[in-house]
Every structure is written in C-alpha cells, then in structure tokens.
Amino acid sequence: MSDKKIIAVVGATGAQGGGLVRAILAEPDGPFAVRALTRDTTSAKACSLADSGVDVVSVDVDDKASVRRALEGAYGAYLMTSYWEYFSAEREQAQARAMAAAARGAGVRHAIWSTLPDTRREIPVGTGRMPVLAGRYNVPHFDSKGEADRYFAEAAVPTTFLSTTFYFENFITQLPPARDENGKLFISLPMADSKLAGIAAEDIGRTAHGIFKRGEELVGRTIEIAGESLTGHEYAAQFSAMFAEEVEYRPMPLQAYRALGFPGVDDAANMFQYYVECSAAFTGARDVDHVRTLNPRLQDFATWLDLNRSAFEGLR
C-alpha cells in the first residue's frame, strides 16, 4: 500500500485546485497523492482526472457531513470557495465554517485556506470612502474570506492562509487589450498609476504544493502571493513587446468602471479602489522572492504572456 500522504483538493477541476492537482501529479515520486474533490464527478474535467488514475470524490461544500466524508483519511486539504458563482458572503462563510469543522473532525494535519484580506481593517465601513455593500462589506468577496479565517483558528485546524490576488488570466477574460476606432491597441485598468499585483492561476496551486511540502513550519502563517506587481504602463509595455507594436495604457476612471454594469461590478470596483488606496497593505505585503522559494516555477507577467500569446492572436 502506498505510504504517500493524501492531499484532498476542493475545486480540483477549477483554476486554483486544478493547479495543485497538476503540481502533485507532476511529481510522481513526491510525498503526496491527490484526492480530487468536485461537485460534479461526471464533468469532462473530472472524468479526465479519473482516467489518469486520480481518486475523484464528490463533495457538497454546503454540507459539513459531505465535506467530512471527503476529507477522511487525508493528511492535507486545500480548501476554497467560489464566491463568483453565487454572489453571497453569507453562503461563502457558511461553506468556510463547514470546511473548518469537517477538517477538524477528519483530523486533517495541514489545511490551506484560500483567502483574501478583510479590507475593513484599512477602510472602516461607513466612513464614506467607498459604497457599503450587502449592509456591512466594502469588498464582499475579500471581506467574507478574511472574516472566515477565524473559523479555522476557532476549530483549531492546523492551517496556512494563502492570500491570493488578481489573476493574469483576467487580461484574457475580463480586461483584454482592445483596438480603438483608429486601430490603436490599448489596455485599461481602474488603477491610475498604482501597481496591480497579479499571478498566473496555475501558480496558486503550485505555491500551495510548495506550502504542503514545507509542512508544519507554515501552519498559522499567512502567505501573500503574487507573480509580479506592475503599473498599467508596465503591463502595457509587456503587451507591446509581445505584439511588436505599441500598446497604450489608458487609465479608466473608477466611476466609468462602476458604470460597466456586469454582475458584481460594485464588488469589483471597490476591490480596485482598495488596491489603489491600500497599496502598501496589499501589494506591498507580497514578497515575490519569498513566493519563489515555495514555487520555483513562479511566472512573472512576461513569462505568462509568452505562454498564453495564442489567446491574443485575434488582435494581431
């Protein structure tokens, strides 16, 4: 029987969890085996994992008993939520409480909780600096996770808190380069001249793998991650190099961003305001050199862009 330590991964078919699954599988002689936890074991991604020999287990993160069953016998667990699927801080926190209780009950020896800072520590709600959302939040998808950190401490779960950031992939899906009516390429961010900390989604899972390998010395620690922090002008310069033509950075006024009207734009707009106003607390806390000690393959933006240049072919 294998003596490998089992790492149970919530969201194993998604961006974060999938990166961790692939990192574990890339080291067949490493210390870990993976148990992929997913809501739908019949999905194409889940079936692909099963076909490659991964133990794929159904889990309902709204149900503590389901999570407890999925974590039984696991040494470690990667625990995360999917706020943007349901836009509810209350549901996200209920899921975090269920996962914390299940990890405690199953005897998990090292959990990683994918989190974000509670912005209310720097910007108290009701001061008028930004709109109050859902009655008590600045940035619900940040504040909710930050508030949920305490559930793991209260349950005495040995936990490392992995504080994530803006995905480089958002330049493909949410904020891609565009051409204006004159054919000029440009990017827009509601960041003025402030730096935006970004990371390749794959590197979140790879860094989590490094944390599990480091083991108990990182229990109780918060690891703030980024691949690189650049200004809009610096991101544009990297795009210019890839396209071999100038790409301009055109800062987007925050109010113009708020007016875009997509689901969750109020949350996202407050997030960008927080990035700008609290850069020292957020971006300044992210030590890329330290992250690279956990994930030697950490990608800076230029590396990520080169690997993903096909996603931008239509703009050439």
ZAMARGU-4260 file (C-alpha; in steps of 0.2 Angstrom, whole numbers, plus 5000, padded with zeros to 4 digits):
<rodrens>
0) 5000/5000/5000 | 5006/5017/4996 | 5013/5027/5010 | 5010/5044/5001 | 5001/5057/5011
5) 4984/5061/5003 | 4980/5079/4999 | 4961/5082/4997 | 4958/5097/4985 | 4942/5106/4984
10) 4939/5114/4967 | 4950/5101/4959 | 4943/5104/4941 | 4945/5123/4943 | 4959/5136/4941
15) 4966/5135/4959 | 4963/5117/4964 | 4967/5111/4946 | 4984/5119/4948 | 4988/5110/4964
20) 4982/5093/4957 | 4993/5095/4942 | 5008/5100/4953 | 5006/5085/4963 | 5004/5074/4948
25) 5020/5081/4940 | 5030/5074/4955 | 5025/5055/4954 | 5040/5051/4966 | 5035/5065/4978
30) 5027/5063/4995 | 5009/5066/4991 | 4994/5058/4982 | 4979/5068/4977 | 4961/5066/4980
35) 4951/5077/4969 | 4935/5084/4977 | 4922/5091/4965 | 4904/5095/4964 | 4901/5085/4948
40) 4911/5069/4946 | 4903/5067/4928 | 4910/5083/4921 | 4923/5081/4907 | 4937/5088/4918
45) 4933/5076/4932 | 4932/5061/4920 | 4949/5066/4913 | 4956/5066/4930 | 4949/5049/4934
50) 4955/5042/4918 | 4973/5047/4923 | 4971/5037/4939 | 4966/5051/4951 | 4954/5047/4965
55) 4939/5058/4961 | 4927/5061/4975 | 4910/5070/4975 | 4908/5084/4988 | 4895/5097/4993
60) 4904/5111/5002 | 4887/5117/5008 | 4886/5101/5018 | 4898/5098/5033 | 4894/5079/5033
65) 4899/5078/5014 | 4915/5088/5017 | 4919/5077/5032 | 4917/5061/5022 | 4928/5068/5008
70) 4942/5073/5020 | 4943/5056/5030 | 4960/5049/5029 | 4968/5064/5021 | 4984/5072/5028
75) 4981/5089/5020 | 4967/5098/5012 | 4966/5113/5000 | 4950/5122/5005 | 4942/5136/4994
80) 4926/5144/4990 | 4918/5150/4973 | 4910/5167/4978 | 4908/5172/4960 | 4896/5158/4957
85) 4883/5163/4969 | 4887/5181/4975 | 4883/5178/4993 | 4895/5182/5008 | 4884/5173/5020
90) 4884/5157/5009 | 4903/5158/5007 | 4905/5160/5026 | 4894/5145/5029 | 4904/5135/5017
95) 4920/5140/5026 | 4913/5135/5043 | 4908/5118/5036 | 4925/5115/5029 | 4934/5121/5045
100) 4923/5109/5056 | 4925/5095/5044 | 4944/5097/5043 | 4944/5097/5062 | 4933/5081/5063
105) 4943/5072/5050 | 4959/5075/5059 | 4967/5085/5044 | 4985/5089/5049 | 4988/5103/5037
110) 4975/5113/5029 | 4977/5128/5016 | 4963/5140/5016 | 4962/5151/5000 | 4959/5168/5007
115) 4959/5187/5004 | 4962/5201/5017 | 4947/5209/5026 | 4948/5227/5018 | 4938/5234/5033
120) 4954/5234/5043 | 4961/5248/5032 | 4944/5256/5027 | 4931/5255/5041 | 4914/5253/5034
125) 4903/5268/5034 | 4917/5281/5033 | 4910/5287/5016 | 4927/5282/5007 | 4918/5268/4996
130) 4900/5262/4994 | 4894/5249/5008 | 4889/5233/5000 | 4877/5220/5007 | 4875/5230/5023
135) 4892/5228/5030 | 4905/5225/5017 | 4917/5235/5007 | 4923/5221/4995 | 4912/5206/4999
140) 4922/5193/4991 | 4938/5199/5000 | 4930/5204/5017 | 4920/5187/5018 | 4935/5176/5016
145) 4946/5187/5028 | 4932/5186/5041 | 4931/5167/5038 | 4949/5165/5043 | 4944/5164/5061
150) 4934/5149/5059 | 4949/5139/5056 | 4958/5146/5071 | 4942/5143/5082 | 4941/5125/5076
155) 4960/5123/5080 | 4963/5117/5062 | 4982/5117/5058 | 4980/5130/5044 | 4991/5140/5032
160) 4982/5155/5025 | 4985/5158/5006 | 4981/5176/5002 | 4978/5176/4983 | 4977/5191/4971
165) 4972/5197/4953 | 4974/5183/4940 | 4984/5187/4925 | 4970/5177/4916 | 4959/5192/4918
170) 4968/5200/4904 | 4960/5187/4893 | 4943/5186/4900 | 4939/5202/4909 | 4951/5216/4904
175) 4958/5211/4887 | 4968/5223/4876 | 4957/5231/4863 | 4959/5242/4847 | 4951/5259/4846
180) 4942/5266/4831 | 4959/5271/4824 | 4966/5253/4826 | 4977/5258/4841 | 4980/5244/4854
185) 4977/5249/4872 | 4973/5242/4889 | 4963/5250/4903 | 4963/5247/4921 | 4954/5257/4935
190) 4971/5258/4944 | 4978/5276/4939 | 4997/5274/4941 | 4996/5262/4955 | 5004/5244/4954
195) 4992/5229/4952 | 4999/5213/4960 | 4995/5198/4948 | 4998/5180/4947 | 4995/5166/4935
200) 4981/5155/4941 | 4992/5139/4939 | 5005/5147/4951 | 4992/5147/4965 | 4991/5128/4965
205) 5010/5127/4963 | 5013/5138/4978 | 5000/5128/4988 | 5010/5112/4984 | 5026/5121/4990
210) 5017/5125/5006 | 5012/5107/5009 | 5030/5101/5005 | 5036/5114/5018 | 5024/5107/5031
215) 5020/5111/5048 | 5033/5126/5049 | 5020/5136/5039 | 5005/5132/5050 | 4997/5148/5057
220) 5006/5159/5044 | 4998/5170/5030 | 5007/5168/5014 | 5003/5183/5002 | 5007/5178/4984
225) 5010/5187/4968 | 5020/5183/4952 | 5023/5202/4949 | 5017/5219/4953 | 5016/5231/4939
230) 5008/5248/4934 | 4996/5249/4920 | 5010/5257/4909 | 5022/5242/4914 | 5008/5229/4909
235) 5006/5239/4893 | 5024/5238/4889 | 5024/5220/4891 | 5010/5218/4879 | 5019/5230/4867
240) 5034/5218/4867 | 5023/5203/4863 | 5013/5212/4849 | 5028/5220/4842 | 5018/5236/4841
245) 5014/5250/4854 | 5000/5246/4866 | 4995/5261/4876 | 4989/5261/4894 | 4973/5272/4896
250) 4968/5273/4915 | 4950/5270/4917 | 4941/5282/4929 | 4934/5272/4943 | 4916/5279/4941
255) 4917/5273/4922 | 4922/5256/4928 | 4907/5256/4941 | 4895/5260/4926 | 4900/5244/4916
260) 4885/5235/4924 | 4891/5217/4924 | 4886/5206/4938 | 4897/5210/4954 | 4904/5226/4946
265) 4901/5235/4963 | 4911/5222/4972 | 4925/5223/4959 | 4925/5242/4958 | 4928/5243/4977
270) 4941/5230/4975 | 4951/5241/4963 | 4948/5256/4974 | 4956/5246/4989 | 4971/5241/4978
275) 4974/5259/4975 | 4971/5266/4992 | 4979/5252/5002 | 4993/5248/4990 | 5006/5247/5005
280) 4995/5235/5015 | 4990/5224/5000 | 5003/5225/4986 | 5017/5229/4997 | 5015/5213/5008
285) 5018/5202/4993 | 5036/5196/4993 | 5039/5188/4976 | 5056/5182/4981 | 5048/5173/4996
290) 5034/5165/4985 | 5048/5159/4973 | 5056/5149/4987 | 5039/5139/4988 | 5036/5139/4969
295) 5052/5140/4959 | 5042/5140/4943 | 5033/5156/4948 | 5029/5166/4932 | 5031/5184/4930
300) 5020/5193/4918 | 5031/5192/4903 | 5033/5173/4905 | 5014/5171/4907 | 5011/5181/4892
305) 5023/5171/4881 | 5015/5155/4887 | 4997/5162/4883 | 5001/5173/4867 | 4989/5162/4857
310) 4974/5169/4867 | 4978/5186/4860 | 4981/5181/4841 | 4964/5189/4836 | 4971/5206/4840
315) 4986/5205/4829
</rodrens>
